[in-house]
């Protein structure tokens, strides 16, 4: 995937079929939209210039998302936590076959643009040939750019519009806000069903107080991006990927303040099962790890002392082992499979 950090920085000759949105989570609904985008681009390429598509090159597919999330600018009073960073969204889209990823800066000036001006940018800079959106899509000043307005602009500027219906999954509406609620409640299995993959949190391993080493259960203390959504506090059966090597391990992950040892900071700590392999030292400091949340085992608890805590940790490890499939059966995930161009 080619990644563009501002649509105004390019002038593409190849015609482009585009979708625009926040796409936080790149969930099953978003995935259905991207599938339709690819179909539409193929139709236009097969039709050729006689169907109003300028040029003879195949039609590129592109996803445009915003950074920061528009609500961070328009509603700074909200403590918005993200399911995916903008780059993660593009990597997911790239893994689904999308050619171009655009991370468009979002400012008050961006919010004030009239739909005609923004769509004119897209026509001039990426040779916009087609736009695919959902029925409730709206953009531009006062959200005036609804599908009817965008269709009229398409007639003027020379692009085609396709609107797809929302996606339900097993009777549930697939929405980013609904997935955020599930994750905030620790219902990571249900969230994973709507996402189409396990929910994940990535971060760099930083130094902790080494208490896990002292009790014989060493953990990697992760520092994710500040605006990343964490699941509800508690203990989870997880799968942890090491970015440096691509290795994967079943794991048990704790989120919370560790009340039994009077922890002062909210932490995400993961214990990798059967790590390190024989002959390795197991030093993970400074490395990037990604934790995929499979199932919540229990909420955070206060124990009478370290012996009771250690006994419960061993029960958690046993529960995770019985629950999780062998780690080497896991499919290589998008965050390792697709790197930015």
C-alpha positions in Angstrom: 0.0 0.0 0.0 1.2 3.5 -0.8 0.6 5.9 2.1 -0.1 9.6 1.6 -0.1 12.0 4.6 -2.0 14.8 3.0 -4.1 14.6 -0.2 -2.9 18.0 -1.2 0.7 16.7 -1.5 0.1 14.6 -4.5 -1.2 14.8 -8.1 -2.2 11.3 -9.3 -2.8 10.5 -12.9 -4.3 7.1 -12.3 -8.1 7.3 -11.6 -9.1 6.5 -8.0 -12.1 4.9 -6.4 -12.2 6.3 -2.8 -14.0 5.8 0.5 -13.8 8.4 3.2 -14.4 8.0 7.0 -12.9 7.5 10.4 -13.0 3.8 10.0 -12.0 3.3 13.7 -11.6 -0.4 14.2 -11.9 -1.3 10.5 -14.7 -3.7 11.6 -16.9 -6.0 9.5 -19.0 -3.2 8.3 -16.0 -1.3 7.1 -14.6 -4.4 5.5 -17.9 -4.9 3.5 -17.5 -1.3 2.3 -13.9 -1.9 1.1 -15.0 -5.1 -0.7 -17.7 -3.0 -2.6 -15.0 -0.4 -3.3 -12.8 -3.0 -5.0 -15.8 -4.3 -7.0 -16.7 -0.8 -8.1 -13.1 0.0 -9.1 -13.0 -3.2 -11.2 -16.3 -2.3 -12.9 -15.0 1.1 -13.8 -11.7 -0.3 -15.1 -13.6 -2.8 -17.3 -15.9 -0.1 -18.6 -13.0 2.2 -19.6 -12.9 5.8 -20.7 -16.3 5.6 -22.4 -17.9 5.3 -19.0 -16.5 8.7 -17.9 -13.3 7.4 -16.3 -10.4 9.5 -17.5 -7.2 7.7 -18.5 -6.5 4.1 -19.4 -4.7 2.9 -16.3 -6.5 0.5 -13.9 -8.6 2.2 -11.3 -6.8 2.5 -7.9 -8.7 1.9 -4.7 -8.1 4.3 -1.8 -9.2 4.9 1.8 -9.0 8.3 3.4 -9.1 8.6 7.2 -8.4 11.5 9.5 -5.8 12.3 12.2 -6.7 13.3 14.8 -10.2 11.8 14.9 -12.6 14.7 14.1 -14.3 14.4 17.5 -10.9 15.3 19.2 -11.2 18.7 17.4 -14.9 19.2 17.4 -15.6 17.8 20.9 -12.4 18.2 22.9 -14.4 17.7 26.1 -14.9 14.0 25.2 -12.2 11.5 26.4 -12.2 9.6 23.1 -10.3 6.3 23.0 -9.5 4.7 19.7 -9.9 1.1 18.6 -7.2 1.6 16.0 -4.6 4.2 15.2 -4.8 5.8 11.7 -1.8 3.8 10.6 -3.3 0.5 11.9 -6.4 1.3 9.8 -4.4 1.7 6.7 -2.4 -1.5 7.3 -5.7 -3.4 7.8 -7.0 -1.9 4.5 -3.8 -2.8 2.8 -4.1 -6.4 4.0 -7.6 -6.3 2.3 -6.2 -5.3 -1.0 -6.6 -1.5 -1.0 -4.0 0.3 -3.0 -3.7 3.8 -1.4 -4.1 4.9 2.2 -4.5 8.6 3.0 -4.1 10.0 6.5 -5.7 13.5 6.1 -4.9 16.1 8.9 -8.1 17.2 10.6 -8.3 20.8 11.9 -10.9 23.4 12.5 -10.2 24.7 9.0 -10.8 21.2 7.6 -14.1 21.0 9.5 -15.2 24.4 8.0 -14.7 23.3 4.4 -17.7 23.2 2.2 -18.3 19.7 0.6 -17.7 21.1 -2.9 -14.3 22.4 -1.9 -13.2 19.2 -0.3 -14.4 17.1 -3.2 -12.7 19.5 -5.6 -9.4 18.8 -3.8 -10.0 15.1 -4.3 -10.7 15.5 -8.0 -7.7 17.6 -8.6 -5.2 15.7 -6.4 -6.1 12.0 -6.7 -8.1 12.0 -10.0 -11.3 10.9 -8.2 -13.4 8.7 -10.4 -15.7 7.0 -7.8 -16.8 7.4 -4.2 -18.3 4.7 -2.0 -20.0 5.6 1.3 -22.6 4.4 3.8 -26.2 5.8 3.8 -25.6 7.9 7.0 -22.3 9.4 5.7 -21.9 13.2 6.0 -18.9 15.4 5.7 -17.9 19.0 5.4 -19.2 22.2 7.1 -22.3 21.4 9.2 -22.2 17.9 7.8 -23.8 19.2 4.6 -22.1 16.6 2.4 -24.7 13.9 2.6 -25.1 11.3 -0.2 -27.6 13.4 -2.1 -25.2 16.4 -2.1 -22.2 14.2 -3.0 -24.2 12.7 -5.9 -24.9 16.2 -7.3 -21.3 17.1 -6.9 -20.3 14.0 -8.7 -22.3 15.2 -11.7 -20.5 18.5 -11.7 -17.0 17.2 -11.0 -17.0 13.9 -12.9 -17.1 11.1 -10.3 -19.6 8.4 -9.6 -21.2 7.7 -6.2 -22.2 4.3 -4.8 -24.0 4.0 -1.4 -24.0 0.7 0.4 -26.3 -0.4 3.2 -25.1 -0.9 6.8 -23.9 -4.4 7.8 -25.4 -6.5 10.5 -23.5 -9.4 12.0 -25.6 -12.2 13.6 -28.4 -9.7 14.3 -26.2 -7.0 15.7 -25.5 -3.7 14.0 -21.8 -3.3 13.4 -20.8 0.1 14.8 -17.5 1.4 16.2 -19.3 2.8 19.3 -20.9 -0.5 20.0 -17.5 -2.2 19.8 -16.0 0.3 22.1 -18.7 -0.4 24.7 -18.1 -4.1 24.5 -14.4 -3.7 25.0 -14.8 -1.2 27.9 -17.0 -3.9 29.6 -14.4 -6.6 29.0 -16.5 -8.4 26.5 -13.6 -9.0 24.1 -15.0 -12.1 22.5 -18.1 -10.3 21.3 -16.1 -7.3 20.2 -13.8 -9.7 18.2 -16.8 -11.1 16.4 -17.9 -7.6 15.2 -14.3 -6.7 14.4 -13.6 -9.9 12.5 -10.4 -10.5 14.5 -9.3 -10.3 18.1 -9.0 -6.8 19.6 -5.4 -5.9 20.1 -3.2 -3.4 21.9 0.3 -2.7 20.8 3.1 -1.0 22.9 6.7 -0.8 23.7 8.0 -2.9 26.6 9.1 -0.5 29.4 10.6 -1.2 32.8 8.3 -2.0 35.7 8.9 -2.9 39.3 10.0 -6.4 38.4 7.5 -7.8 41.0 6.5 -10.6 38.5 10.1 -11.8 38.4 10.2 -11.9 42.2 7.1 -14.2 42.4 8.3 -16.4 39.4 5.8 -15.0 36.9 7.7 -12.4 34.8 5.6 -10.0 32.8 6.3 -7.5 30.0 4.9 -4.1 30.9 3.5 -2.4 27.8 3.2 1.3 27.1 0.5 1.7 24.4 -0.5 5.0 22.7 -2.2 7.3 25.2 -5.5 7.4 23.2 -5.8 3.6 22.7 -8.8 2.0 24.3 -8.0 -0.7 26.9 -10.3 -3.4 27.8 -11.9 -3.4 31.3 -9.5 -4.1 34.2 -9.0 -7.8 34.8 -7.2 -10.9 33.6 -7.4 -12.1 30.1 -6.4 -15.1 28.0 -4.4 -13.5 25.2 -2.0 -14.0 22.4 1.2 -11.9 22.2 3.2 -11.2 19.1 6.9 -10.0 19.1 7.4 -7.6 16.3 11.2 -8.0 16.1 11.0 -11.7 15.3 7.3 -12.3 14.3 7.2 -14.9 17.1 3.8 -15.5 18.8 3.1 -16.9 22.3 0.0 -17.7 24.2 -0.2 -15.4 27.2 -2.1 -14.2 30.3 -2.5 -10.4 30.5 -3.5 -8.3 33.5 -4.9 -4.8 33.3 -5.3 -2.7 36.4 -3.6 -1.2 39.4 -2.7 -4.5 41.1 -4.4 -3.8 44.4 -2.8 -6.7 46.3 0.6 -5.1 46.0 -0.7 -1.5 46.3 0.1 -0.6 42.8 0.0 3.1 42.0 -0.2 3.0 38.2 -2.7 1.6 35.7 -0.7 -1.0 33.8 -1.0 -3.5 31.0 1.3 -6.5 31.8 1.5 -9.7 29.8 3.0 -13.0 30.9 4.2 -15.1 27.9 3.7 -18.8 28.3 6.7 -21.0 27.6 9.0 -17.9 27.2 11.8 -17.5 26.7 12.7 -20.4 24.5 15.7 -22.5 25.5 19.0 -20.6 25.0 17.5 -17.1 24.9 17.7 -14.5 27.7 14.1 -13.3 27.4 15.0 -9.6 27.5 12.1 -7.7 25.8 12.8 -4.2 27.0 12.4 -1.6 24.1 10.7 -4.1 21.8 7.2 -3.6 20.4 4.6 -6.3 21.4 1.0 -6.7 20.3 -1.4 -8.4 22.7 -4.6 -9.9 21.1 -7.4 -10.3 23.7 -9.2 -13.7 23.3 -11.3 -14.0 26.5 -11.7 -12.4 29.9 -10.9 -14.8 32.7 -11.9 -12.7 35.7 -12.1 -9.2 37.0 -9.3 -7.5 39.1 -9.2 -8.7 42.7 -7.5 -7.9 45.9 -6.0 -11.0 47.7 -4.9 -11.4 51.3 -1.3 -11.7 50.3 1.3 -12.8 47.8 0.8 -16.6 48.4 -2.9 -16.3 47.5 -2.1 -14.0 44.6 0.4 -16.5 43.2 -2.0 -19.4 43.5 -4.6 -17.5 41.6 -2.1 -16.6 38.9 -1.3 -20.2 38.4 -5.0 -21.0 38.1 -5.2 -18.2 35.5 -2.3 -19.7 33.5 -3.9 -23.1 33.6 -7.2 -21.7 32.4 -5.5 -19.9 29.5 -3.6 -23.0 28.5 -6.8 -25.0 28.3 -8.6 -22.2 26.4 -6.1 -21.1 23.8 -5.1 -23.0 20.6 -1.4 -23.7 20.0 0.2 -20.3 19.3 1.9 -21.5 16.1 -1.5 -22.1 14.5 -2.3 -18.4 14.6 -2.5 -16.6 11.3 0.1 -13.8 10.7 -1.8 -10.6 11.6 -2.0 -7.4 9.6 0.3 -5.5 11.9 3.2 -7.8 11.0 2.0 -8.8 7.5 1.6 -5.4 6.0 4.2 -2.7 6.5 3.8 0.9 5.2 5.4 1.6 1.8 
